């Protein structure tokens, strides 16, 4: 007799939550249900599939090989359902519903305060889900359908199935301690970095690779004993006089005039810059929505001319 399966989407959501946090109580909290409810539904799913998905003991939640396979199918099913809802929503009203946007850490804290008030006003029916992660994590989430679009400062080498809209080119400024020999000049040129010690972000940040390219070409040397996890850590280390760094324009706006410890200077032409782009799946049902989003971001951000 063929197996009759009576599953629902909530069962898949419970299973994915459990897979991601590997803890029944935390998964239940994420899904806003009681632990017995979640545990019972996962057990019911196992009974319907006639498979053991999870190895249970008192301390660990481990997924079996069949459990790993079911999780992947469940993720695809939920992604397809989300796209179906998005398609219907895009026909009813492209600027309503929920939009899931991923941002990198060197963009999110500096761009979001500038654009969100404008987006709230321009698209009052839109719900915003924002995710901050490094580029490689966000790209996986985009391709898996967990996110609708990304705000990136680096385009992946492999863009198959992806499209992008350039939002703006952001200049990188020099940050050095007040009293540094090249501070207080008003502007600097890349050749002046020859022989300087440069502080950088840790691996995984695209700004690290971009800044290294400019600094190495100018003859600067990286401080190999320190790598920052964030721009704010980098900023504080520069203030100690340990080295200089390159900072994105938006990240220095609140500090440019008032910081007593750090001097910020633009570069003379040619300026080092980074391209900020909106990246999305080429076949996305939210293309009209994302184009309107891109236009709104462009309206909210002004970059200095070289």
C-alpha positions as CSV (number, residue, x, y, z in Angstrom):
1,X,0.0,0.0,0.0
2,X,1.3,3.5,-0.9
3,X,2.3,5.6,2.1
4,X,-0.3,8.4,2.7
5,X,1.4,11.4,4.1
6,X,-0.6,14.2,5.8
7,X,2.0,16.9,6.4
8,X,1.7,20.6,6.7
9,X,4.1,23.5,6.2
10,X,4.3,24.2,10.0
11,X,5.9,20.7,10.4
12,X,8.6,21.7,8.0
13,X,9.1,25.0,9.8
14,X,9.5,23.2,13.1
15,X,12.0,20.8,11.6
16,X,14.1,23.6,10.0
17,X,14.1,25.6,13.3
18,X,15.3,22.5,15.1
19,X,18.0,21.9,12.5
20,X,19.3,25.4,12.8
21,X,19.5,25.7,16.6
22,X,19.8,22.0,17.5
23,X,17.8,22.5,20.7
24,X,14.1,21.7,21.2
25,X,13.4,24.5,23.6
26,X,15.1,27.2,21.5
27,X,13.5,25.9,18.4
28,X,10.1,26.1,20.1
29,X,10.7,29.6,21.2
30,X,11.7,30.6,17.7
31,X,8.4,29.1,16.4
32,X,6.4,30.6,19.2
33,X,5.0,27.3,20.4
34,X,5.5,25.1,23.4
35,X,8.3,22.6,23.5
36,X,5.9,19.6,23.7
37,X,4.0,20.9,20.6
38,X,7.1,21.2,18.5
39,X,8.5,17.9,19.7
40,X,5.2,16.1,19.1
41,X,4.9,17.5,15.6
42,X,8.4,16.5,14.6
43,X,7.7,13.0,16.0
44,X,4.4,12.9,13.9
45,X,6.4,13.8,10.8
46,X,8.8,11.0,11.5
47,X,5.8,8.6,11.9
48,X,4.3,9.8,8.6
49,X,7.5,9.4,6.7
50,X,8.4,6.1,8.5
51,X,11.9,7.5,9.1
52,X,14.0,8.4,12.0
53,X,15.1,12.0,11.4
54,X,16.7,12.8,14.7
55,X,18.9,11.0,17.1
56,X,17.8,12.1,20.6
57,X,19.7,12.0,23.8
58,X,19.7,14.1,26.9
59,X,22.2,16.7,25.6
60,X,22.4,16.7,21.8
61,X,20.0,16.9,18.8
62,X,21.7,15.1,15.9
63,X,20.1,14.7,12.5
64,X,20.3,11.3,10.8
65,X,21.3,11.0,7.1
66,X,17.7,10.7,6.2
67,X,17.0,13.7,8.4
68,X,19.5,15.8,6.6
69,X,17.9,14.9,3.2
70,X,14.4,15.7,4.5
71,X,15.6,19.1,5.8
72,X,16.9,20.0,2.3
73,X,13.6,19.1,0.7
74,X,11.7,21.0,3.4
75,X,13.8,24.1,2.8
76,X,13.0,23.9,-0.9
77,X,9.3,23.4,-0.3
78,X,9.1,26.4,2.0
79,X,11.1,28.5,-0.4
80,X,8.7,27.6,-3.3
81,X,5.7,28.4,-1.2
82,X,7.3,31.8,-0.2
83,X,7.9,32.5,-3.9
84,X,4.3,31.6,-4.8
85,X,3.0,34.0,-2.1
86,X,5.5,36.7,-3.3
87,X,4.3,36.3,-6.9
88,X,0.7,36.7,-5.9
89,X,1.6,39.7,-3.7
90,X,3.6,41.3,-6.5
91,X,0.5,41.3,-8.8
92,X,-1.8,42.7,-6.1
93,X,0.6,45.4,-4.8
94,X,4.4,45.2,-5.4
95,X,5.2,47.5,-2.5
96,X,3.5,45.6,0.3
97,X,4.1,42.3,2.0
98,X,7.4,41.3,3.5
99,X,10.8,41.9,1.9
100,X,13.9,40.1,3.2
101,X,17.1,42.0,2.7
102,X,20.6,40.9,3.6
103,X,23.4,43.5,4.3
104,X,27.1,43.2,5.1
105,X,28.5,44.5,8.4
106,X,30.5,47.3,6.8
107,X,27.3,48.7,5.1
108,X,24.3,47.9,7.5
109,X,25.0,50.2,10.5
110,X,25.9,53.2,8.4
111,X,23.4,52.9,5.5
112,X,20.3,51.7,7.4
113,X,19.8,54.9,9.5
114,X,19.9,56.9,6.3
115,X,17.5,54.9,4.2
116,X,15.0,53.3,6.6
117,X,13.1,56.5,7.5
118,X,12.6,57.2,3.8
119,X,11.6,53.6,3.0
120,X,9.1,53.6,5.9
121,X,7.5,56.8,4.5
122,X,7.6,55.8,0.9
123,X,6.4,52.2,1.3
124,X,4.2,52.2,4.4
125,X,2.6,48.8,3.6
126,X,6.0,47.0,3.3
127,X,7.3,44.8,6.1
128,X,11.1,44.7,6.4
129,X,13.2,41.7,7.5
130,X,16.9,42.6,7.7
131,X,19.8,40.2,8.1
132,X,23.4,41.2,8.7
133,X,26.0,38.7,7.7
134,X,29.2,38.4,5.7
135,X,29.0,38.2,2.0
136,X,29.4,34.5,1.5
137,X,26.7,33.7,4.0
138,X,24.3,36.1,2.5
139,X,24.9,34.7,-1.0
140,X,24.0,31.2,0.1
141,X,20.8,32.5,1.8
142,X,19.9,34.4,-1.4
143,X,20.4,31.4,-3.6
144,X,18.4,29.2,-1.2
145,X,15.5,31.6,-1.3
146,X,15.9,32.6,2.4
147,X,16.5,36.3,1.3
148,X,15.0,38.3,-1.5
149,X,17.9,40.6,-2.1
150,X,21.3,41.7,-0.8
151,X,23.1,45.0,-0.3
152,X,26.7,44.2,-1.1
153,X,30.0,46.0,-1.7
154,X,31.4,43.2,-3.8
155,X,29.9,41.3,-6.7
156,X,30.6,37.6,-6.7
157,X,32.7,36.2,-9.5
158,X,30.0,33.7,-10.3
159,X,26.8,35.7,-11.1
160,X,24.9,32.9,-12.8
161,X,21.3,33.2,-11.9
162,X,21.8,36.6,-10.2
163,X,21.3,40.1,-11.3
164,X,22.3,43.4,-9.8
165,X,21.6,47.2,-9.8
166,X,24.4,49.6,-8.9
167,X,23.2,52.0,-6.2
168,X,26.2,54.2,-5.7
169,X,30.0,54.3,-5.7
170,X,31.3,55.0,-2.1
171,X,34.7,56.7,-1.7
172,X,37.1,55.3,0.9
173,X,38.8,57.9,3.1
174,X,42.0,57.6,5.0
175,X,41.8,57.4,8.8
176,X,44.9,58.1,10.9
177,X,45.6,59.3,14.4
178,X,45.7,63.0,15.0
179,X,49.3,64.0,15.0
180,X,50.3,61.4,12.4
181,X,52.7,62.9,9.9
182,X,50.2,62.9,7.0
183,X,47.3,64.2,9.1
184,X,45.8,67.7,8.7
185,X,46.6,67.9,5.0
186,X,43.0,68.2,3.9
187,X,43.5,65.5,1.3
188,X,46.0,62.8,0.5
189,X,47.1,60.7,-2.4
190,X,47.6,56.9,-2.5
191,X,51.4,57.2,-3.1
192,X,51.6,58.8,0.4
193,X,50.7,55.4,1.9
194,X,54.1,54.0,0.8
195,X,55.7,52.4,3.8
196,X,52.7,53.0,6.1
197,X,51.4,50.3,8.4
198,X,47.8,49.6,7.6
199,X,45.2,48.0,9.9
200,X,42.6,45.7,8.3
201,X,39.5,43.8,9.0
202,X,39.6,40.0,9.4
203,X,39.2,37.6,6.5
204,X,35.6,37.3,5.2
205,X,35.0,41.0,4.9
206,X,35.0,42.1,1.3
207,X,36.2,45.6,2.4
208,X,39.4,43.9,3.6
209,X,40.3,42.7,0.1
210,X,39.3,46.0,-1.5
211,X,41.4,48.0,0.9
212,X,44.3,45.7,0.6
213,X,44.4,46.1,-3.1
214,X,44.6,49.8,-2.9
215,X,47.1,49.9,0.0
216,X,49.4,47.2,-1.4
217,X,49.6,48.9,-4.8
218,X,50.6,52.1,-3.0
219,X,53.4,50.3,-1.1
220,X,51.8,50.1,2.3
221,X,52.2,47.1,4.6
222,X,49.5,45.3,6.6
223,X,49.9,44.9,10.4
224,X,50.0,41.1,10.5
225,X,49.5,40.9,14.3
226,X,46.0,42.4,14.4
227,X,42.8,42.0,12.4
228,X,39.5,43.7,13.4
229,X,36.1,42.1,13.5
230,X,34.3,45.4,12.8
231,X,34.9,48.9,11.5
232,X,34.4,50.3,15.0
233,X,37.2,48.1,16.4
234,X,39.3,49.3,13.6
235,X,38.5,52.9,14.4
236,X,39.6,52.5,18.0
237,X,42.8,50.9,17.0
238,X,43.6,53.6,14.6
239,X,43.1,56.1,17.4
240,X,45.9,54.5,19.4
241,X,48.4,55.4,16.6
242,X,49.2,51.8,15.7
243,X,48.5,52.3,12.0
244,X,46.2,53.9,9.4
245,X,43.2,52.4,7.6
246,X,40.7,53.0,4.8
247,X,37.1,53.8,5.9
248,X,34.0,53.9,3.8
249,X,32.5,57.4,3.4
250,X,29.3,56.7,5.3
251,X,31.2,55.2,8.2
252,X,33.0,58.5,8.9
253,X,30.2,61.0,8.6
254,X,29.3,61.2,12.3
255,X,33.0,61.3,13.3
256,X,34.5,63.5,10.5
257,X,34.4,66.9,12.3
258,X,34.1,65.9,16.0
259,X,36.5,63.0,16.6
260,X,39.4,64.4,18.8
261,X,41.6,61.3,18.2
262,X,41.3,60.5,14.5
263,X,41.8,62.5,11.4
264,X,39.8,61.6,8.3
265,X,40.9,62.7,4.8
266,X,39.6,62.1,1.3
267,X,41.9,60.9,-1.4
268,X,42.8,63.0,-4.4
269,X,41.8,61.6,-7.7
270,X,41.9,58.8,-8.5
271,X,39.9,58.0,-5.3
272,X,39.7,54.5,-4.0
273,X,36.0,53.5,-4.0
274,X,33.7,50.5,-3.6
275,X,30.6,49.8,-5.5
276,X,27.4,49.2,-3.5
277,X,24.9,47.1,-5.3
278,X,21.5,45.5,-4.9
279,X,21.8,41.8,-5.8
280,X,18.9,39.5,-6.4
281,X,17.9,36.3,-8.2
282,X,17.4,36.9,-11.9
283,X,14.0,35.0,-11.9
284,X,12.7,36.7,-8.7
285,X,9.0,37.5,-8.6
286,X,9.8,40.7,-6.7
287,X,11.8,42.4,-9.5
288,X,9.3,45.4,-9.7
289,X,9.6,45.7,-5.9
290,X,13.3,45.6,-5.9
291,X,13.7,48.1,-8.7
292,X,11.5,50.5,-6.7
293,X,13.7,49.8,-3.6
294,X,16.8,50.5,-5.6
295,X,15.4,53.9,-6.8
296,X,14.4,54.8,-3.2
297,X,17.9,54.0,-1.9
298,X,19.4,56.2,-4.6
299,X,17.2,59.0,-3.5
300,X,18.4,58.7,0.1
301,X,22.1,58.6,-0.4
302,X,24.4,61.3,-1.7
303,X,28.1,60.7,-2.3
304,X,30.7,63.5,-2.7
305,X,32.1,64.1,-6.1
306,X,35.8,63.5,-6.7
